[in-house]
Amino acid sequence: MVQLPVTGARYAIVLGGGRSARMGHDKRDLVLDGRSLLARATDACVGRQVIVAVTPALPHDVDPTGVQRVLEDPPFGGPLAGLAAGLAALPSISDGDEVLVLACDLPRVAEIVATLDAAEPGTDGVCLVDAENYPQFLAARYRRSALQAALAGDLHNRSVGRTLGGLRLAQVAAPLITADVDTPDQAEAAGVRLRAD
């Protein structure tokens, strides 16, 4: 796949927080092929000028010299608060900047990033669409200024879909690679397991 040119800086935000209530374990403790899901996500972002992980702590297999860790305030404030914290950690905005946004619970994250990088973005970016035809706003590339504008104001009780659904995003069907792991059964089906320390 040919990567489309970007006129500004290329950043990445990986959302690794959350209570993981349905999983029953912190998703940072999940591994696939010997690597934590968060490490696999940050690995897929190589080539971005800054990679920010929004998480209480980095797993042991994430190099802290290559990943900046932040946490939303208050902690566990939800994905929109996490995105806002990640954006606040980036350098000053300039025209043409883009932000790759990824949830940490995507087993096929390398394929997701390759698909997003090869896609022609809309005015505000591009997101993948899952097998049920839902846009995956946490598997997307955004024009940074558009994402920042969408996150302005009070984020309390705002849903991801209502907040980001108004952006002019190209949508790319990717039913085979967008499945995430929210429950133990989903993790088992994807070959993901709890790290044994």
C-alpha positions in Angstrom: 0.0 0.0 0.0 1.2 3.5 -0.8 1.1 6.0 2.0 -0.5 9.3 1.1 1.6 12.4 1.7 0.9 14.5 4.9 1.7 18.2 4.9 2.1 18.6 8.6 3.4 16.6 11.5 2.1 13.1 12.2 1.2 12.2 15.7 -0.4 9.2 17.4 -2.6 8.8 20.5 -3.2 5.3 21.9 -6.0 5.0 24.5 -4.9 2.5 27.1 -7.0 3.6 30.1 -10.4 2.5 31.2 -11.6 0.2 33.9 -11.9 -2.9 31.6 -15.1 -3.9 33.6 -16.3 -6.4 31.0 -12.9 -8.0 30.6 -12.4 -8.4 34.3 -8.7 -7.6 33.9 -6.8 -4.5 32.9 -6.4 -4.6 29.1 -2.7 -3.5 29.6 -2.2 -7.0 31.0 -3.4 -8.8 27.9 -0.8 -10.2 25.4 -0.9 -11.5 21.9 2.1 -13.3 20.4 4.2 -12.4 23.4 3.6 -8.7 23.3 1.1 -6.6 25.3 -1.8 -5.1 23.3 -0.6 -1.6 24.3 3.0 -2.4 23.0 1.6 -3.7 19.8 -0.4 -0.5 19.3 2.6 1.8 20.0 4.7 -0.4 17.7 2.2 0.2 14.9 2.6 3.9 15.4 6.4 3.9 14.5 7.1 6.8 12.2 4.9 9.3 14.0 6.8 12.2 15.5 5.2 11.8 18.9 3.4 8.8 20.3 1.2 9.5 23.4 -0.2 6.6 25.4 -3.1 7.6 27.7 -2.8 5.1 30.4 -2.2 4.8 34.2 1.1 3.0 33.5 3.1 1.6 30.6 3.4 -2.2 30.3 6.9 -3.6 30.8 7.4 -4.1 27.1 6.8 -0.5 26.0 9.9 1.6 25.8 9.2 4.8 27.8 11.8 6.7 25.8 9.7 6.4 22.7 6.3 6.8 24.2 5.0 9.7 26.2 2.5 8.6 28.9 -0.3 10.9 30.1 -3.5 10.3 32.0 -6.8 12.1 31.8 -8.0 14.2 34.7 -9.9 12.8 36.5 -8.6 9.3 35.8 -11.1 6.9 34.1 -12.9 9.9 32.6 -13.6 8.1 29.4 -12.2 8.0 25.9 -13.0 11.6 25.0 -11.2 12.8 28.2 -8.3 10.6 27.2 -8.2 12.0 23.7 -8.2 15.6 25.1 -5.3 14.7 27.4 -3.4 13.1 24.5 -4.0 16.2 22.4 -2.8 18.5 25.2 0.5 16.6 25.3 1.3 17.2 21.7 3.5 20.1 20.5 1.9 23.3 19.2 -0.6 22.8 16.4 0.3 23.7 12.8 -1.6 23.5 9.5 -1.7 20.0 8.1 -1.0 18.1 11.4 -2.8 14.8 11.7 -3.4 12.5 14.6 -3.7 8.7 14.4 -6.1 7.5 17.2 -6.1 3.9 18.3 -7.8 2.0 21.1 -5.3 -0.4 22.8 -7.7 -3.4 22.5 -7.3 -4.0 18.7 -5.4 -7.3 18.1 -4.9 -6.6 14.4 -3.6 -3.1 15.0 -0.8 -3.2 12.5 -3.2 -4.0 9.7 -5.5 -1.2 10.9 -2.7 1.4 10.8 -1.6 0.2 7.3 -5.2 0.5 6.1 -5.7 3.9 7.5 -2.3 5.2 6.2 -3.2 4.0 2.7 -6.7 5.5 2.7 -7.7 8.8 1.1 -9.0 11.0 4.0 -12.1 13.1 3.9 -12.0 16.8 5.0 -11.5 15.9 8.6 -9.9 12.5 8.3 -10.7 8.8 7.8 -12.0 6.0 10.1 -12.6 2.3 9.6 -16.0 0.7 9.6 -16.6 -2.6 11.4 -18.5 -5.7 10.4 -21.7 -4.3 11.7 -21.3 -1.1 9.6 -20.4 1.1 12.6 -17.7 3.7 12.2 -14.8 3.0 14.6 -13.8 6.5 15.8 -10.9 5.0 17.8 -9.4 3.4 14.7 -8.9 6.6 12.7 -6.7 9.3 11.4 -7.9 12.9 12.1 -6.9 16.3 11.0 -5.7 17.6 14.3 -7.5 20.9 14.2 -10.8 19.2 13.5 -10.3 16.7 16.3 -9.4 19.5 18.7 -12.4 21.6 17.7 -14.7 18.6 18.2 -13.4 18.0 21.7 -13.9 21.6 22.9 -16.0 22.3 25.9 -17.2 20.0 28.7 -16.7 16.4 27.8 -18.6 15.0 30.7 -21.4 12.6 29.7 -20.6 13.1 26.0 -20.5 10.0 23.8 -17.7 9.3 21.3 -20.2 8.8 18.5 -22.1 12.0 19.1 -18.9 14.0 19.5 -16.9 12.7 16.6 -19.8 11.6 14.3 -20.2 15.1 13.0 -16.7 15.2 11.5 -16.4 14.8 7.8 -14.6 11.5 7.7 -14.0 9.2 4.8 -15.1 5.7 5.9 -13.3 2.5 4.9 -14.9 -0.8 5.4 -12.6 -3.1 7.3 -14.8 -5.9 8.8 -12.0 -8.4 9.1 -9.6 -6.3 11.2 -11.6 -4.0 13.4 -12.8 -6.5 16.1 -11.7 -5.5 19.5 -11.5 -7.4 22.8 -13.9 -6.3 25.4 -14.7 -9.7 27.1 -12.8 -12.8 28.0 -14.6 -14.7 25.2 -13.5 -12.2 22.6 -10.0 -12.3 23.9 -9.9 -16.1 23.7 -11.3 -16.0 20.1 -8.5 -13.6 19.1 -5.8 -15.6 20.7 -5.2 -12.9 23.4 -4.4 -14.1 26.9 -3.7 -12.6 30.3 0.0 -12.0 30.9 1.5 -14.5 33.3 4.2 -12.6 35.3 
